[in-house]
Amino acid sequence: MSARRSKLAARLQYLLVLYVFVQVVVGSFTELPYPYWAGWLPIVAILVIAFVRRRSADRETAAHPQDPVPIDPPVTGRWSALNSPATKVPSHGTHAYGQTYAIDIVADPEDRERPGFAWVWPVARSNADFPAFGAPLLAVADATVVHAEDGQRDHLSRNSLLALLYLVIVESIGRTLGGARRVVGNHVVLDLGDGTYALYAHLERGSLAVRTGDKVTTGQELARCGNSGNSTEPHVHFQLMDTPDLTTARGLPFTWRGVGVPVNGERFTVQDERELT
């Protein structure tokens, strides 16, 4: 699917989601009659468009395999992988927003335990309970900052059954209607050159150490790990893509020097070279 068609399909899907949302809201406060199909047809159309886009992206990924781009890790310390292209592609179950090879990692220090999933209680936790929150995020290569924002709030965790249902049923729809920036939350996009762009998502509010247009060097601190956007807990969402436009971006494979691409659940440690010099 061409970039133009992909963008048109994304906009149509957005309009259909908005239509369904309005129907639900209007239907909750009025008893205006409307045809039965008016409620179900848009939902079917959304599912069909999503299926066609997924199949098209799957075929394109298989038909044009690319060599992984070697870059430095975006963090230091001990971490674990949650979603990884080493386990499946697309790693997040979708090619949308350039996420084909995206990876999610959480801090997993030896001296501090990360809170686990809660089936009943507590429903939500403070971000300070998670060791990833506030961890510095580093430039993976010499680059130029093409976009940087950190004005969105860090919400409480969504790693309990009730909170996760709220995230999926309520928050995800609202953020989808708000566009890509609401889904990824606070974020930084770097231009690494040669048509390669790096996205750091879910940053901590007010933590940016760079601005759009800045030149950065490998290992330079960009911001801190947060819990903004469509996120269950403080974690690092990182990906490479072929354009800074998230609505049309295609994911690019990568490998972290000295780490590779960890499998889901695999722990890895990145030494801070600055501490050794």
SULVENWO-V186729 format. One record per residue. N is the residue number from 0. RES is the residue in one letter. SS is DSSP state (a for helix, b for strand, c for the rest). BURIAL is # if it has 24 or more other ideal C-beta (glycine too) atoms within 12 Angstrom, else .. Layout:
n->N res->RES ss->SS burial->BURIAL
n->N res->RES ss->SS burial->BURIAL
This chain:
n->0 res->M ss->c burial->.
n->1 res->S ss->c burial->.
n->2 res->A ss->a burial->.
n->3 res->R ss->a burial->.
n->4 res->R ss->a burial->.
n->5 res->S ss->a burial->#
n->6 res->K ss->a burial->.
n->7 res->L ss->a burial->.
n->8 res->A ss->a burial->#
n->9 res->A ss->a burial->#
n->10 res->R ss->a burial->.
n->11 res->L ss->a burial->.
n->12 res->Q ss->a burial->#
n->13 res->Y ss->a burial->#
n->14 res->L ss->a burial->.
n->15 res->L ss->a burial->#
n->16 res->V ss->a burial->#
n->17 res->L ss->a burial->.
n->18 res->Y ss->a burial->#
n->19 res->V ss->a burial->#
n->20 res->F ss->a burial->#
n->21 res->V ss->a burial->.
n->22 res->Q ss->a burial->#
n->23 res->V ss->a burial->.
n->24 res->V ss->a burial->.
n->25 res->V ss->a burial->.
n->26 res->G ss->a burial->.
n->27 res->S ss->a burial->.
n->28 res->F ss->a burial->.
n->29 res->T ss->c burial->.
n->30 res->E ss->c burial->.
n->31 res->L ss->c burial->.
n->32 res->P ss->c burial->.
n->33 res->Y ss->c burial->.
n->34 res->P ss->c burial->.
n->35 res->Y ss->c burial->.
n->36 res->W ss->a burial->.
n->37 res->A ss->a burial->.
n->38 res->G ss->a burial->.
n->39 res->W ss->a burial->.
n->40 res->L ss->a burial->.
n->41 res->P ss->a burial->#
n->42 res->I ss->a burial->.
n->43 res->V ss->a burial->.
n->44 res->A ss->a burial->.
n->45 res->I ss->a burial->#
n->46 res->L ss->a burial->.
n->47 res->V ss->a burial->.
n->48 res->I ss->a burial->#
n->49 res->A ss->a burial->#
n->50 res->F ss->a burial->.
n->51 res->V ss->a burial->.
n->52 res->R ss->a burial->#
n->53 res->R ss->a burial->#
n->54 res->R ss->a burial->.
n->55 res->S ss->a burial->.
n->56 res->A ss->a burial->#
n->57 res->D ss->a burial->.
n->58 res->R ss->a burial->.
n->59 res->E ss->a burial->#
n->60 res->T ss->a burial->#
n->61 res->A ss->a burial->.
n->62 res->A ss->a burial->.
n->63 res->H ss->c burial->.
n->64 res->P ss->c burial->.
n->65 res->Q ss->c burial->#
n->66 res->D ss->c burial->.
n->67 res->P ss->c burial->.
n->68 res->V ss->b burial->#
n->69 res->P ss->b burial->.
n->70 res->I ss->b burial->#
n->71 res->D ss->c burial->#
n->72 res->P ss->c burial->#
n->73 res->P ss->c burial->#
n->74 res->V ss->c burial->#
n->75 res->T ss->c burial->#
n->76 res->G ss->b burial->#
n->77 res->R ss->b burial->#
n->78 res->W ss->b burial->#
n->79 res->S ss->b burial->#
n->80 res->A ss->b burial->#
n->81 res->L ss->b burial->#
n->82 res->N ss->b burial->#
n->83 res->S ss->c burial->#
n->84 res->P ss->c burial->#
n->85 res->A ss->c burial->#
n->86 res->T ss->c burial->.
n->87 res->K ss->c burial->.
n->88 res->V ss->c burial->#
n->89 res->P ss->c burial->#
n->90 res->S ss->c burial->#
n->91 res->H ss->c burial->#
n->92 res->G ss->c burial->.
n->93 res->T ss->c burial->#
n->94 res->H ss->c burial->#
n->95 res->A ss->a burial->#
n->96 res->Y ss->a burial->#
n->97 res->G ss->a burial->#
n->98 res->Q ss->c burial->#
n->99 res->T ss->c burial->#
n->100 res->Y ss->c burial->#
n->101 res->A ss->c burial->#
n->102 res->I ss->b burial->#
n->103 res->D ss->b burial->#
n->104 res->I ss->b burial->#
n->105 res->V ss->b burial->#
n->106 res->A ss->b burial->#
n->107 res->D ss->c burial->#
n->108 res->P ss->c burial->.
n->109 res->E ss->c burial->.
n->110 res->D ss->c burial->.
n->111 res->R ss->c burial->.
n->112 res->E ss->c burial->.
n->113 res->R ss->c burial->#
n->114 res->P ss->c burial->#
n->115 res->G ss->c burial->.
n->116 res->F ss->c burial->.
n->117 res->A ss->b burial->.
n->118 res->W ss->c burial->.
n->119 res->V ss->c burial->.
n->120 res->W ss->c burial->.
n->121 res->P ss->c burial->.
n->122 res->V ss->c burial->.
n->123 res->A ss->c burial->#
n->124 res->R ss->c burial->#
n->125 res->S ss->c burial->.
n->126 res->N ss->a burial->#
n->127 res->A ss->a burial->.
n->128 res->D ss->a burial->#
n->129 res->F ss->c burial->#
n->130 res->P ss->c burial->#
n->131 res->A ss->c burial->#
n->132 res->F ss->c burial->#
n->133 res->G ss->c burial->#
n->134 res->A ss->c burial->#
n->135 res->P ss->b burial->#
n->136 res->L ss->b burial->#
n->137 res->L ss->b burial->#
n->138 res->A ss->c burial->#
n->139 res->V ss->c burial->#
n->140 res->A ss->c burial->#
n->141 res->D ss->c burial->.
n->142 res->A ss->b burial->#
n->143 res->T ss->b burial->#
n->144 res->V ss->b burial->#
n->145 res->V ss->b burial->#
n->146 res->H ss->b burial->#
n->147 res->A ss->b burial->#
n->148 res->E ss->b burial->#
n->149 res->D ss->c burial->#
n->150 res->G ss->c burial->.
n->151 res->Q ss->c burial->#
n->152 res->R ss->c burial->.
n->153 res->D ss->c burial->#
n->154 res->H ss->c burial->#
n->155 res->L ss->c burial->#
n->156 res->S ss->c burial->#
n->157 res->R ss->c burial->#
n->158 res->N ss->c burial->#
n->159 res->S ss->b burial->#
n->160 res->L ss->a burial->.
n->161 res->L ss->a burial->.
n->162 res->A ss->a burial->#
n->163 res->L ss->a burial->#
n->164 res->L ss->a burial->.
n->165 res->Y ss->a burial->.
n->166 res->L ss->a burial->#
n->167 res->V ss->a burial->.
n->168 res->I ss->a burial->.
n->169 res->V ss->a burial->.
n->170 res->E ss->a burial->#
n->171 res->S ss->a burial->#
n->172 res->I ss->a burial->#
n->173 res->G ss->a burial->.
n->174 res->R ss->a burial->#
n->175 res->T ss->a burial->#
n->176 res->L ss->a burial->#
n->177 res->G ss->a burial->.
n->178 res->G ss->c burial->.
n->179 res->A ss->a burial->#
n->180 res->R ss->a burial->#
n->181 res->R ss->a burial->#
n->182 res->V ss->a burial->#
n->183 res->V ss->a burial->#
n->184 res->G ss->c burial->#
n->185 res->N ss->c burial->#
n->186 res->H ss->b burial->#
n->187 res->V ss->b burial->#
n->188 res->V ss->b burial->#
n->189 res->L ss->b burial->#
n->190 res->D ss->b burial->#
n->191 res->L ss->b burial->#
n->192 res->G ss->b burial->.
n->193 res->D ss->c burial->.
n->194 res->G ss->c burial->.
n->195 res->T ss->b burial->#
n->196 res->Y ss->b burial->#
n->197 res->A ss->b burial->#
n->198 res->L ss->b burial->#
n->199 res->Y ss->b burial->#
n->200 res->A ss->b burial->#
n->201 res->H ss->c burial->#
n->202 res->L ss->b burial->#
n->203 res->E ss->c burial->#
n->204 res->R ss->c burial->#
n->205 res->G ss->c burial->.
n->206 res->S ss->c burial->#
n->207 res->L ss->c burial->#
n->208 res->A ss->c burial->.
n->209 res->V ss->c burial->#
n->210 res->R ss->c burial->.
n->211 res->T ss->c burial->.
n->212 res->G ss->c burial->.
n->213 res->D ss->c burial->#
n->214 res->K ss->b burial->.
n->215 res->V ss->b burial->#
n->216 res->T ss->c burial->.
n->217 res->T ss->c burial->#
n->218 res->G ss->c burial->#
n->219 res->Q ss->c burial->#
n->220 res->E ss->b burial->#
n->221 res->L ss->b burial->#
n->222 res->A ss->b burial->#
n->223 res->R ss->b burial->#
n->224 res->C ss->b burial->#
n->225 res->G ss->c burial->#
n->226 res->N ss->c burial->#
n->227 res->S ss->c burial->#
n->228 res->G ss->c burial->#
n->229 res->N ss->c burial->#
n->230 res->S ss->c burial->#
n->231 res->T ss->c burial->#
n->232 res->E ss->c burial->#
n->233 res->P ss->c burial->#
n->234 res->H ss->c burial->#
n->235 res->V ss->b burial->#
n->236 res->H ss->b burial->#
n->237 res->F ss->b burial->#
n->238 res->Q ss->b burial->#
n->239 res->L ss->b burial->#
n->240 res->M ss->b burial->#
n->241 res->D ss->c burial->#
n->242 res->T ss->c burial->#
n->243 res->P ss->c burial->#
n->244 res->D ss->c burial->.
n->245 res->L ss->c burial->#
n->246 res->T ss->c burial->#
n->247 res->T ss->c burial->#
n->248 res->A ss->c burial->#
n->249 res->R ss->c burial->#
n->250 res->G ss->b burial->#
n->251 res->L ss->b burial->#
n->252 res->P ss->c burial->#
n->253 res->F ss->b burial->#
n->254 res->T ss->b burial->#
n->255 res->W ss->b burial->#
n->256 res->R ss->c burial->.
n->257 res->G ss->c burial->.
n->258 res->V ss->c burial->#
n->259 res->G ss->b burial->.
n->260 res->V ss->c burial->#
n->261 res->P ss->c burial->#
n->262 res->V ss->c burial->.
n->263 res->N ss->c burial->.
n->264 res->G ss->c burial->.
n->265 res->E ss->c burial->.
n->266 res->R ss->b burial->.
n->267 res->F ss->b burial->#
n->268 res->T ss->b burial->.
n->269 res->V ss->b burial->#
n->270 res->Q ss->c burial->.
n->271 res->D ss->c burial->.
n->272 res->E ss->a burial->.
n->273 res->R ss->a burial->.
n->274 res->E ss->a burial->.
n->275 res->L ss->a burial->.
n->276 res->T ss->c burial->.
